[in-house]
Amino acid sequence: MLSQERAARVRAEALVFGRDHVLSVASHDLRGPLNAIHTWAHVLERKLGDADPSLHRALAGIRAGVEQQVELIERIIDAPRMATRHLALHRSDVALKPLCEDVLANARLTLGPGEITLEWDGEAVHANADHERLWQAWWCVLAFARQLESEAAASAATPGGIGRAKDALHLRVSIERGSCVTTLVTAAPILDRGVIEQGLALPRRVADAHGGQCSAEQNEEAGELTIVYVFPLSVRT
């Protein structure tokens, strides 16, 4: 029961981070043309000089409309993202292998049928990191991979579908040059890049906050997605 509750909390938080990623993209895409309109309105106003006052009023109306749209973006799109915009870390000395094994134990109980295995390459080291955030990031990587695995199996089962099933999720963790590197290859249907970015929003934010990175590479011919999650063992200045 506790495992299910913890997984449900992490899944809910991951959805919030995914939503905020979509809002961030929407805010950026909406501001681009608005900024261009505002700039060109200013340029035209300077070019007009002492032209017909009605033209100046029209340009002022355009600029006012742009400013109103920007205010709407800030209130409706940007404001809800405040909770996840700044990710605070509570660093401590974290034993990485026991943490990873705990994540896998939970994932085996909460992510449905299918084997999940761990390959640990290197010493079972410690890291200066946020224990709970790393737990969430590793769990979300596994959850996203299991979701894609299921979608790939469903796609392969349809006539003309592209995809394939995979029997197990194999998480490989290696200690390399002062960093912890996690690699996971999963079966996956052909995905829009935005779907990948949204699915890995929480792990990516956690990696960024720790000075690391989270990337994903799609192999459409093989029907696979490779997720690489890297974070340093110590604080980098």
GIMO-V263725 format. One record per backbone hydrogen bond with DSSP energy under -1.0 kcal/mol. CO is the residue of the C=O (numbers start at 1). NH is the residue of the N-H. If there is no record, write none. Layout:
co:CO nh:NH
co:CO nh:NH
//
This chain:
co:1 nh:5
co:2 nh:6
co:3 nh:7
co:4 nh:8
co:5 nh:9
co:6 nh:10
co:7 nh:11
co:8 nh:12
co:9 nh:13
co:10 nh:14
co:11 nh:15
co:12 nh:16
co:13 nh:17
co:14 nh:18
co:15 nh:19
co:16 nh:20
co:17 nh:21
co:18 nh:22
co:19 nh:23
co:20 nh:24
co:21 nh:25
co:22 nh:26
co:23 nh:27
co:24 nh:28
co:25 nh:29
co:26 nh:30
co:27 nh:31
co:28 nh:32
co:30 nh:34
co:31 nh:35
co:32 nh:36
co:33 nh:37
co:34 nh:38
co:35 nh:39
co:36 nh:40
co:37 nh:41
co:38 nh:42
co:39 nh:43
co:40 nh:44
co:41 nh:45
co:42 nh:46
co:43 nh:47
co:44 nh:48
co:45 nh:49
co:52 nh:55
co:52 nh:56
co:53 nh:57
co:54 nh:58
co:55 nh:59
co:56 nh:60
co:57 nh:61
co:58 nh:62
co:59 nh:63
co:60 nh:64
co:61 nh:65
co:62 nh:66
co:63 nh:67
co:64 nh:68
co:65 nh:69
co:66 nh:70
co:67 nh:71
co:68 nh:72
co:69 nh:73
co:70 nh:74
co:71 nh:75
co:72 nh:76
co:73 nh:77
co:73 nh:78
co:74 nh:79
co:78 nh:81
co:79 nh:82
co:81 nh:84
co:81 nh:85
co:92 nh:129
co:94 nh:127
co:95 nh:99
co:96 nh:100
co:97 nh:101
co:98 nh:102
co:99 nh:103
co:100 nh:104
co:101 nh:105
co:102 nh:106
co:103 nh:107
co:104 nh:108
co:106 nh:110
co:107 nh:111
co:115 nh:169
co:117 nh:171
co:119 nh:173
co:121 nh:175
co:123 nh:125
co:125 nh:96
co:127 nh:94
co:127 nh:129
co:129 nh:92
co:130 nh:134
co:131 nh:135
co:132 nh:136
co:133 nh:137
co:134 nh:138
co:135 nh:139
co:136 nh:140
co:137 nh:141
co:138 nh:142
co:139 nh:143
co:140 nh:144
co:141 nh:145
co:142 nh:146
co:143 nh:147
co:144 nh:148
co:145 nh:149
co:146 nh:150
co:147 nh:151
co:148 nh:152
co:149 nh:153
co:150 nh:154
co:151 nh:155
co:152 nh:156
co:153 nh:157
co:155 nh:158
co:158 nh:161
co:167 nh:115
co:169 nh:117
co:171 nh:119
co:172 nh:183
co:173 nh:121
co:174 nh:181
co:176 nh:179
co:178 nh:233
co:179 nh:176
co:180 nh:231
co:181 nh:174
co:182 nh:229
co:183 nh:172
co:184 nh:227
co:186 nh:225
co:192 nh:196
co:193 nh:197
co:194 nh:198
co:195 nh:199
co:196 nh:200
co:198 nh:201
co:200 nh:204
co:201 nh:205
co:202 nh:206
co:203 nh:207
co:204 nh:208
co:205 nh:209
co:206 nh:210
co:207 nh:212
co:208 nh:211
co:213 nh:230
co:215 nh:228
co:217 nh:226
co:219 nh:223
co:219 nh:224
co:223 nh:188
co:224 nh:219
co:225 nh:186
co:226 nh:217
co:227 nh:184
co:228 nh:215
co:229 nh:182
co:230 nh:213
co:231 nh:180
co:233 nh:128
//
